[in-house]
């Protein structure tokens, strides 16, 4: 009877350990949120990148994307983008700027204040504001 009990306890411990390891691997694999970032340059060409990120805001998420670089500066209104992937938008020269869209709607926040949500698409679009000046 003792041998059967020991055998049962060993099998139960192996099962519990395997279950804990499996849950741990699954939890690690599912960390982060999968988002898409699209970049549309001055020529209208759009490149799309999708991956997971553990960031809370769009600026930090962009840091996780190897194919996207953003330059700019911080102000009292948040992070102001001046270039994306080396393409500069110069408002003073031709009213050009980098706009942010969230799921096709014009963004309401700066990159550092834009929260991210699983499955959303964020677009960085080179635009020229006509009629300004």
C-alpha positions as CSV (number, residue, x, y, z in Angstrom):
1,X,0.0,0.0,0.0
2,X,2.9,2.4,0.9
3,X,4.5,1.8,-2.5
4,X,1.2,2.6,-4.3
5,X,0.8,5.8,-2.3
6,X,4.4,6.8,-3.1
7,X,3.9,6.1,-6.7
8,X,0.7,8.1,-6.8
9,X,2.3,11.0,-5.0
10,X,5.3,11.0,-7.5
11,X,3.0,10.9,-10.5
12,X,0.8,13.7,-9.0
13,X,3.9,15.9,-8.4
14,X,5.2,15.3,-11.9
15,X,1.8,16.2,-13.3
16,X,1.6,19.4,-11.1
17,X,5.1,20.4,-12.1
18,X,4.3,19.9,-15.8
19,X,1.1,21.9,-15.5
20,X,2.9,24.8,-13.7
21,X,5.6,24.8,-16.4
22,X,3.1,24.8,-19.2
23,X,1.1,27.6,-17.7
24,X,4.3,29.6,-17.2
25,X,5.4,29.2,-20.8
26,X,1.9,30.1,-22.0
27,X,1.9,33.2,-19.8
28,X,5.3,34.3,-21.1
29,X,4.4,33.7,-24.7
30,X,1.2,35.8,-24.5
31,X,2.8,38.8,-22.8
32,X,2.3,42.1,-24.6
33,X,-0.2,43.4,-27.1
34,X,-0.1,42.8,-30.8
35,X,-0.3,46.1,-32.7
36,X,0.3,47.3,-36.3
37,X,2.2,50.5,-37.1
38,X,1.9,51.9,-40.7
39,X,4.3,54.5,-42.0
40,X,3.1,56.5,-45.0
41,X,5.9,58.7,-46.6
42,X,5.7,61.8,-48.8
43,X,5.3,59.7,-51.9
44,X,2.2,58.0,-50.5
45,X,3.9,54.6,-50.1
46,X,2.8,52.8,-46.9
47,X,4.8,50.2,-45.1
48,X,3.1,48.1,-42.4
49,X,4.7,46.4,-39.4
50,X,3.0,44.2,-36.9
51,X,4.4,42.8,-33.7
52,X,3.8,42.4,-30.0
53,X,4.9,45.1,-27.5
54,X,4.7,45.4,-23.7
55,X,4.7,49.2,-24.0
56,X,1.9,51.3,-22.6
57,X,2.1,54.2,-25.1
58,X,2.8,54.5,-28.8
59,X,6.2,56.2,-28.4
60,X,7.5,53.4,-26.2
61,X,6.0,50.8,-28.6
62,X,7.8,52.3,-31.6
63,X,11.1,51.6,-29.7
64,X,10.2,47.9,-29.9
65,X,9.8,48.0,-33.7
66,X,13.2,47.5,-35.4
67,X,12.1,49.0,-38.7
68,X,10.7,52.3,-37.4
69,X,12.7,55.2,-36.0
70,X,11.2,58.5,-34.8
71,X,12.9,61.7,-34.0
72,X,11.5,64.8,-32.4
73,X,11.4,66.7,-29.2
74,X,9.3,67.0,-26.1
75,X,7.2,70.0,-25.3
76,X,4.5,71.0,-22.9
77,X,2.1,69.2,-25.3
78,X,4.0,66.0,-25.5
79,X,6.4,64.5,-28.0
80,X,6.5,66.3,-31.4
81,X,7.6,64.1,-34.3
82,X,9.9,65.8,-36.8
83,X,11.0,62.7,-38.7
84,X,10.1,59.1,-39.3
85,X,12.6,56.6,-40.7
86,X,14.9,59.5,-41.6
87,X,12.2,61.5,-43.5
88,X,11.9,64.9,-42.0
89,X,8.8,67.0,-42.1
90,X,9.5,70.7,-42.0
91,X,6.5,72.8,-41.1
92,X,8.4,76.1,-41.5
93,X,9.5,75.2,-45.1
94,X,6.3,73.7,-46.6
95,X,3.7,73.1,-43.8
96,X,4.7,69.5,-43.7
97,X,4.2,67.4,-40.5
98,X,3.8,63.8,-39.3
99,X,0.3,63.0,-38.3
100,X,-0.9,60.1,-36.1
101,X,-4.0,58.1,-36.9
102,X,-5.5,55.4,-34.8
103,X,-7.6,52.8,-36.7
104,X,-8.0,55.4,-39.5
105,X,-9.2,58.3,-37.2
106,X,-7.0,61.3,-36.6
107,X,-5.1,60.9,-33.4
108,X,-6.0,63.0,-30.4
109,X,-2.7,62.5,-28.4
110,X,1.0,62.9,-28.8
111,X,3.0,59.7,-29.3
112,X,4.0,59.6,-25.6
113,X,0.4,60.0,-24.5
114,X,-1.3,57.7,-27.0
115,X,-2.3,54.5,-25.2
116,X,-2.1,51.3,-27.2
117,X,-4.7,48.6,-27.4
118,X,-4.4,45.0,-28.6
119,X,-5.2,44.7,-32.4
120,X,-5.2,48.5,-33.1
121,X,-3.5,50.0,-36.1
122,X,-1.5,53.2,-35.6
123,X,-0.5,55.2,-38.7
124,X,2.3,57.7,-39.0
125,X,1.5,59.8,-42.1
126,X,3.5,62.5,-43.8
127,X,1.1,65.3,-44.5
128,X,1.1,68.8,-45.9
129,X,-1.4,71.3,-44.6
130,X,-2.6,73.4,-47.6
131,X,-4.2,76.8,-47.0
132,X,-2.0,77.4,-44.0
133,X,0.7,80.0,-43.9
